[in-house]
Amino acid sequence: MSSSSIGQRYVFTSFGESHGRCIGAVVDGCPAGLELEEKDIQKMLDLRKPGQSVITTQRKEEDKVEILSGVFNGYTTGAPITMVIWNQDQRSRDYENLTLRPRPGHSDYPAYIKYSGFNDYRGGGRFSGRLTATFVMAGAIAKKLLTQTIGVDTYSYTCQVGKIKMNSQAASKMKSSIYSNEVRCPDPKIAEKMRSTILAAKRSGDSVGGIIESVTTNIPVGLGEPIFGSLESDLSKALFSIPAVKGVEFGSGFYGSTLHGSENNDEFITKNGKIVTKTNNAGGILGGISTGMPLVLRVAFKPASSIAKKQHTVDVKTKKPISLIVQGRHDPCVVPRAPPVVDSLVSVVLVDHALRAGFIPPVIR
């Protein structure tokens, strides 16, 4: 399978399958001299790992990362950083009846056709949300590198589950509360309603989708390489690589299309000697280049396709219709585990562009 790598200067390669021996990441291009230990990566992995609450999959994986190369005496060496997580709690028998019976809404059918049935179907193989742990491995390093060198800070949170949504304007004031609840919503009252929505879907054997909002502050002006390497282009490409993502918008996004230019334009002003904008409907990007304003984007996740309700599909060999009830342990809503994944991919793209633009040196001193 090709296209397992992303980036030009900070190159991240993802490998492994959901039910294979391990999953992992290789990061090439991280500057030498960054202080790094496994615990720096583990902190973010622990925010994503399964089996933490009743609203996520009950697959019990420790997700303990091991660094195999690229770090010596507690510092990056400039060589490729190889990291692995050993899979421990697979139940592949749950997928045996899906080899020729594609799940509605899942990649089973196109993957079977594209790879002539040679793809690893267990747990979704390469198409599983399990692989987002590899995104977090690379993202944890990128996030630390951005923070320590140019002071960039990224945080993501659940702003909507089903039809329950929070006022995103209040999120910055409640940033420290994002991980205080299972849903990863900084508003505790809204979080409880979201939790009830997820549990109701789970009880009925169904699933529900939602939206993650991501905010990044202190980005320098000038990141992005128009036209096809614009900041929006590269961020969108990375974020659409997360399984279940069906939409990405920046700033005022689709809502902005309903406004007049006089309402949507961000007027320039001077504040504390810096040129900024009065509003931020552009989401911190103009012409594919960062403006210095906060980068604001939202990522829409569809409901998980593996559900316990009876659905209709076909046998890919006989082409005859059959009914299907998906067995196994699956997330009734993938959104609560997604904030660290979104943080990670945003950080991977930003650090790549910061290296390309010369904001981060090849050796950290």
C-alpha positions in Angstrom: 0.0 0.0 0.0 1.6 3.3 -1.1 1.1 6.8 0.3 1.9 5.9 3.9 4.1 9.0 4.4 3.4 12.7 4.7 5.5 15.8 4.8 8.6 17.2 3.1 11.0 18.2 5.8 9.3 16.5 8.8 8.4 13.2 7.1 6.1 10.9 9.0 5.5 7.3 7.9 2.8 5.2 9.4 3.0 1.4 9.4 1.2 -1.7 10.8 -2.3 -3.1 10.9 -5.1 -3.1 13.5 -4.6 -6.8 14.4 -1.0 -7.3 13.2 1.9 -7.7 15.6 2.4 -4.0 16.0 1.7 -0.5 14.7 4.3 2.2 14.5 5.7 5.4 13.1 8.9 6.6 11.6 9.7 10.4 11.8 12.6 11.6 9.6 13.7 15.2 9.7 13.2 16.0 13.4 16.1 18.3 14.3 18.9 17.0 16.6 19.0 18.3 20.2 15.3 18.0 21.1 15.0 16.6 24.6 12.8 13.5 24.2 11.7 10.5 26.2 9.0 7.8 25.7 6.9 9.5 28.4 6.6 12.6 26.2 4.8 10.5 23.6 3.0 8.4 26.1 1.2 11.4 27.6 -0.7 12.0 24.3 -1.2 8.3 23.5 -2.9 7.9 26.9 -5.5 10.5 25.9 -6.4 8.5 22.8 -6.1 4.9 23.9 -9.2 2.6 23.9 -11.1 1.1 26.8 -11.0 4.2 29.1 -14.8 4.6 29.5 -18.2 3.1 28.7 -18.6 5.5 25.7 -15.6 4.1 23.8 -14.6 0.6 22.5 -13.8 -1.9 25.2 -10.7 -3.2 23.4 -8.0 -3.0 26.2 -4.8 -1.9 24.7 -2.0 -0.4 26.9 -0.6 1.5 23.9 2.8 1.6 25.4 5.2 3.2 23.0 8.8 2.0 22.5 11.4 4.3 20.8 13.7 2.1 18.7 16.0 4.6 17.1 16.8 8.3 16.7 17.1 9.2 20.4 20.3 8.9 22.4 21.1 10.1 26.0 17.6 11.7 26.1 18.0 13.8 23.0 17.1 13.4 19.3 20.1 12.7 17.1 18.8 13.9 13.8 18.4 10.3 12.6 15.0 8.8 11.8 13.0 8.2 15.0 11.3 4.8 14.9 8.5 4.0 17.4 6.3 1.0 17.9 3.3 -0.2 19.9 2.7 -3.9 20.3 -0.9 -5.0 19.8 -2.1 -7.1 22.7 -5.9 -7.4 22.7 -7.0 -8.4 19.2 -10.1 -10.6 18.7 -9.8 -11.4 15.0 -12.5 -14.0 15.1 -15.1 -11.1 15.2 -14.1 -10.3 11.6 -14.1 -13.7 10.0 -17.7 -13.4 8.8 -16.9 -10.0 7.2 -14.3 -11.2 4.6 -16.9 -11.4 1.9 -19.7 -9.4 3.6 -18.7 -5.7 3.5 -19.9 -3.5 6.3 -22.2 -0.6 5.1 -20.3 2.6 5.5 -16.9 0.9 5.9 -13.9 0.5 3.5 -14.3 -3.3 3.4 -15.7 -3.4 -0.2 -13.4 -0.9 -2.0 -10.3 -2.3 -0.2 -11.3 -5.9 -1.2 -11.6 -4.9 -4.8 -8.5 -2.7 -4.9 -6.2 -5.3 -3.4 -7.9 -8.4 -4.8 -8.7 -9.7 -1.4 -5.1 -9.7 -0.2 -5.6 -6.8 2.3 -5.7 -7.6 6.0 -9.4 -7.4 6.9 -8.9 -8.1 10.6 -10.1 -5.1 12.6 -10.1 -3.1 9.3 -6.4 -3.6 8.8 -4.7 -0.4 7.5 -8.1 1.3 7.4 -8.8 1.0 11.1 -9.0 3.9 13.6 -6.3 1.9 15.5 -3.7 3.5 13.1 -4.5 6.9 14.5 -2.2 5.9 17.4 0.7 6.2 14.9 -0.5 9.8 14.1 -0.2 10.6 17.8 3.3 9.2 18.0 4.5 11.5 15.3 2.3 14.4 16.5 3.6 14.3 20.1 7.1 15.0 18.9 5.9 17.7 16.5 3.9 19.3 19.2 6.8 19.4 21.6 9.1 20.7 18.9 6.7 23.6 18.0 6.2 24.6 21.6 9.9 24.6 22.6 11.2 26.4 19.5 8.5 28.9 18.5 5.9 28.8 21.2 3.1 27.4 19.1 0.2 25.9 21.2 -2.5 23.6 19.8 -5.6 22.3 21.5 -8.6 20.5 20.2 -12.0 19.5 21.8 -15.4 18.1 21.1 -17.7 20.9 20.1 -20.6 18.8 18.9 -22.0 15.2 19.2 -25.1 14.5 17.1 -27.3 17.5 17.5 -25.8 18.6 20.8 -23.3 21.5 20.4 -21.4 23.9 22.6 -20.6 27.6 22.2 -17.1 27.5 20.8 -16.5 31.1 21.9 -16.3 30.0 25.5 -13.8 27.2 24.8 -10.6 29.2 25.3 -11.7 30.1 28.8 -12.4 26.4 29.6 -9.3 25.0 27.9 -8.0 23.3 31.0 -11.3 21.4 31.3 -11.1 19.6 28.0 -9.9 16.3 29.5 -11.9 16.5 32.7 -14.7 14.4 31.2 -15.0 11.3 28.9 -16.4 13.3 26.0 -13.5 15.8 25.8 -15.8 18.8 25.8 -14.7 21.8 27.9 -18.2 22.7 28.9 -19.2 20.2 31.6 -23.0 20.7 31.2 -22.9 20.2 27.5 -20.5 17.3 28.0 -23.1 15.5 30.1 -25.7 15.9 27.3 -23.2 14.6 24.8 -22.4 11.6 26.9 -26.2 10.8 27.2 -26.5 11.0 23.4 -23.6 8.6 22.9 -25.0 6.1 25.5 -28.4 6.2 24.0 -27.0 5.3 20.6 -24.9 2.5 22.2 -28.0 1.0 23.9 -29.8 0.9 20.7 -26.9 -0.8 18.9 -26.2 2.3 16.9 -23.6 5.1 16.6 -23.4 8.8 16.4 -21.0 11.4 14.8 -19.8 14.8 15.8 -17.4 17.7 15.3 -13.9 18.5 16.8 -12.8 22.1 16.8 -9.0 22.8 16.9 -7.3 26.1 17.8 -3.6 26.9 17.4 -2.1 30.1 18.8 1.2 31.9 18.3 1.7 30.8 14.7 4.2 33.0 12.8 3.1 34.9 9.7 4.1 33.2 6.5 3.6 29.4 6.9 2.3 27.8 3.7 3.5 27.2 0.2 0.8 28.2 -2.4 -0.7 27.0 -4.5 -0.8 23.3 -4.0 1.2 23.3 -0.8 -0.9 25.9 0.9 -1.4 25.6 4.7 -5.1 24.8 4.2 -4.3 22.2 1.5 -1.8 20.3 3.6 -3.9 20.5 6.8 -6.9 19.2 4.9 -5.0 16.4 3.3 -3.7 15.3 6.7 -7.0 15.6 8.5 -8.9 13.7 5.8 -6.5 10.8 6.5 -8.3 10.2 9.8 -10.8 7.4 9.4 -14.5 8.6 9.6 -13.6 12.3 8.7 -16.0 13.6 6.1 -15.6 17.4 6.4 -12.9 20.1 7.2 -13.6 23.8 7.5 -11.5 26.8 8.5 -12.7 29.9 10.3 -16.3 30.8 9.4 -16.3 27.9 7.0 -19.6 27.0 5.3 -21.4 29.6 7.5 -19.2 32.3 5.9 -20.7 31.5 2.5 -24.0 32.9 3.8 -22.5 36.3 4.7 -21.7 39.4 2.8 -18.1 40.4 2.3 -18.6 43.3 4.6 -19.6 40.8 7.4 -17.0 38.1 6.7 -13.9 40.2 5.9 -11.5 40.6 8.8 -10.4 44.2 9.1 -6.8 44.9 9.9 -5.9 46.9 13.0 -2.7 47.5 15.1 -2.6 46.1 18.6 0.4 46.4 20.9 2.5 47.3 17.9 1.5 44.3 15.9 -0.8 44.1 12.8 -3.7 41.8 13.6 -7.3 41.5 12.5 -10.4 42.7 14.3 -12.2 39.3 13.8 -10.9 36.0 12.6 -13.4 34.6 10.1 -10.5 33.5 7.9 -9.4 31.2 10.7 -5.8 32.4 10.6 -5.1 31.7 6.9 -5.3 34.0 3.9 -4.2 32.9 0.4 -3.0 29.6 1.9 -0.5 31.5 4.2 -0.7 31.9 8.0 -1.6 35.4 9.1 -0.4 35.2 12.7 -4.0 35.0 14.0 -5.1 31.8 15.7 -5.6 28.9 13.4 -9.2 27.7 13.8 -10.6 24.7 12.1 -13.3 22.1 12.6 -13.3 18.4 11.6 -16.6 16.5 11.0 -16.7 12.8 11.9 -19.4 10.5 10.5 -21.1 8.0 12.8 -19.0 4.8 13.2 -20.0 2.2 10.6 -19.6 -0.9 12.8 -22.9 -1.1 14.6 -24.9 -3.9 16.2 -28.1 -3.1 14.3 -29.2 -5.4 11.5 -28.1 -3.9 8.1 -28.3 -5.1 4.5 -25.2 -5.9 2.4 -24.3 -8.3 -0.4 -21.9 -11.3 -0.6 -19.1 -10.0 -2.9 -18.6 -13.5 -4.5 -22.2 -14.4 -5.2 -23.5 -10.8 -5.3 -26.6 -12.0 -3.4 -28.2 -9.8 -0.8 -27.7 -10.8 2.9 -28.3 -9.2 6.3 -25.4 -8.4 8.7 -25.0 -7.6 12.4 -21.5 -6.5 13.2 -20.0 -8.3 16.2 -17.1 -7.1 18.3 -16.0 -4.1 20.3 -16.5 -0.8 18.5 -16.8 2.9 19.4 -20.4 4.1 19.5 -18.8 7.5 18.8 -15.2 8.1 17.7 -15.2 11.8 18.5 -14.2 11.6 22.2 -10.9 9.9 21.3 -10.2 12.2 18.4 -8.9 15.5 20.0 -5.3 14.2 20.5 -5.4 12.8 16.9 -6.4 16.2 15.5 -3.8 17.9 17.7 -1.2 15.6 16.3 -1.9 16.0 12.6 -2.2 19.8 12.9 1.2 19.8 14.7 2.8 17.4 12.1 1.8 19.8 9.2 2.7 23.0 11.1 6.2 21.7 12.1 6.8 20.6 8.5 6.0 24.1 7.2 8.0 25.8 10.0 11.1 23.7 9.1 10.6 24.5 5.4 10.2 28.2 6.1 13.3 28.3 8.4 11.5 29.1 11.6 13.0 26.0 13.3 16.7 25.3 12.9 18.2 21.9 12.0 19.8 21.6 15.4 18.1 22.7 18.7 20.6 24.2 21.1 
